[in-house]
Amino acid sequence: MRAGDHTPRAAIVAQKLRRTSATTAPQTSTKRPGLIVAAFGRHFEVRTTDGLLRCHTRGRKNDYACGDEVEVAPAGDGLGVIEALNSRHNLLWRSDAFRQKLIAANSTLLVIVLAPEPGFSGLLVSRCLAAAASENIPALIVLNKADLAASLPTARARLRIFEAIGYPVAEVSALAGALELVPRLANERAILVGQSGMGKSTLVNALVPEAAALTREISSALDSGRHTTTFARLYPRGKGWLIDSPGMQAFGLAHLDANALAAAFVEFRPYLGQCRFRDCRHDAEPGCALRAAVDAGEIAAKRFEHFHLIRDETAAARRANPGW
């Protein structure tokens, strides 16, 4: 993550991210509503009724995301200043000990794009699902490159632990148009995430045929061609939208404490609060309801392993920065 993606004090970051609105300047008659359609550093592309504006923020303020509804003040020549953030429904973001990266706001669906080749990380899938569950965002797993018949069975087998807890899996081939996804994404405000090499960009172009042309047009108008494949970008799609995000290899969840993380593993929820000890860490304590559910086959051992790996990582991040 870039240095511009964080602020010095994590406690201040968390407080800012959880507020529902913020105003950075007095109301003026020149302000107008806008939608952030691309985010790079402390600069943003904002769609308004007057067209697309390239906007910056006041000072070092950087707590906006693609999909945010904002108030902007035009500054001439296609430029503007973001003056206020309107109420958010949710926010998908990732964090480590000292940095945070906002991915998308106001989403109605998280789409995790995977492929049989190259191999995908099941742990990263669990991270993405936990981030979405913590913000009450439904999730869909898309297994792209379904035409790779030789490696498809192995990929399917690895995804059964997620299907078993209620996450739908759709098999598609972006090269063949991915028509199976069209009804699933109708009117959704969907954010696509995934590792590099999963075919996400090809999938975006299949679902939004004008995406490449829109990217070139926007980049030409705003002289931002170097940002077109590096930062999140929103494409209108019917009554909804599709946000394409950069390929990722890590998804930190330092903003979730141990209890919040456990609640973000949806299959854990029926057992939370049922342990013998109120401060159970769900390790080897006697009477641990989660451990008993794993032993009974009601919780997948691999998911339980993912929980411990993420929990220990976030605990280390919080020790490194007590401000979380």
Secondary structure, 3 states (H helix, E strand, C coil): CCHHHCCCCHHHHHHHHHCCCEECCCCCCCCEEEEEEEEECCEEEEEECCEEEEEECCCCCCCCCCCCEEEEEEEECCEEEEEEECCCCCEEEEECCCCEEEEEECCCEEEEEECCCCCCCHHHHHHHHHHHHHCCCCEEEEECCCCCCCCHHHHHHHHHHHHCCCCCEEECCHHHCCCCHHHHCCCCEEEEECCCCCCHHHHHHHHCCCHHHHHHHHHHHHCCHHHCCCCCEEEEECCEEEEECCCCCCCCECCCCHHHHHHHCHHHHHHCCCCCCCCCCCCCCCCCHHHHHHHCCCCCHHHHHHHHHHHHHHHHHHHHCCCC
